């Protein structure tokens, strides 16, 4: 058998500990599959003396994670620190420069510096792998980059943030308010250290940037992603969506066409009968469309110790087998810069909910605004609010330009009968 592959782990949180557990439990199985043993040489974390449920005594402890990049007896650095800059970035750059392969779960880092790191890996002729960065246990990077490599891809979309999917599912299942569910989700420890990453769609956007690059061979372009989170979604909208045959999901959607790239993360209403609409709780799901395979659909656990660590170890095995092809599946210097398409160019359907005081006046005022704008709603429902003596007016409008609906909603918000900022959700027929 070949020499053992020696790894160093930076970051011993949930995922780092999970990696140790898998490498210990499946030592023989992994050696057989990888063709060589994978052994842990060194570990590093912020706090040494912390109970983690694993015995670290046989591994070299390194106080400063940055030092792992310089160790002669390390072949692969596993970066599980997180964060788009700082020590994680420094460690990743230096590891690659020092001819060490790199495995990382750091979605923020890749979304911002993916192309640069891919170039460093290429220059040093080492591997850069990040299966764990997107959708945890679903091997979506490998599926796109290898399994679908024969296809031209134009569309990738999915539920790529488990926490918000859990929250939306719980709002529907329990009828509880957003704030109540947020509190419960927090108590379960599901939220990122900075909850805005989940709630404002940023985490999903990080993952979407990576998926786009892998699928379309474009440089990661986080800055041009339109991002909207779920904070404004109310349980009542989830109920109205159901009545209209929809379900609300936070989706990341990426479309590539002739060198242009549209990337967006926002809540959508989708047909309740779609497979992806049935993906509930903390699960992730991704749909990839290819010219020779049509649609493919992947579902699984997108977070947590086991699924994420499983993805990290799969990357280690891949490298142990000698695979060190380009990180984004085409040479790093061939990654292209796509022309970003703004959300303002979207043409599609919308759900609008208004909260109004005087229903008759509101209908007259709203109809005037819509007529002036040449907008004709396909559905217009009127409901008494359950909370007070106000009313809800719910409209769906098909085939409308993004700017036209924004303009109309702005005008409607100015009306005397409208007492709350209108809620708009895009309806997608994916
Ligand atoms: N906060 C992330 C999520 C963790 O909820 O999907 C996994 O990346």
Boltz pocket constraint, residues with backbone or C-beta under 6 A from the ligand:
constraints:
  - pocket:
      binder: B
      contacts: [[A, 132], [A, 133], [A, 135], [A, 136], [A, 160], [A, 161], [A, 162], [A, 163], [A, 164], [A, 190], [A, 191], [A, 192], [A, 198], [A, 203], [A, 302], [A, 303], [A, 304]]
      max_distance: 6.0
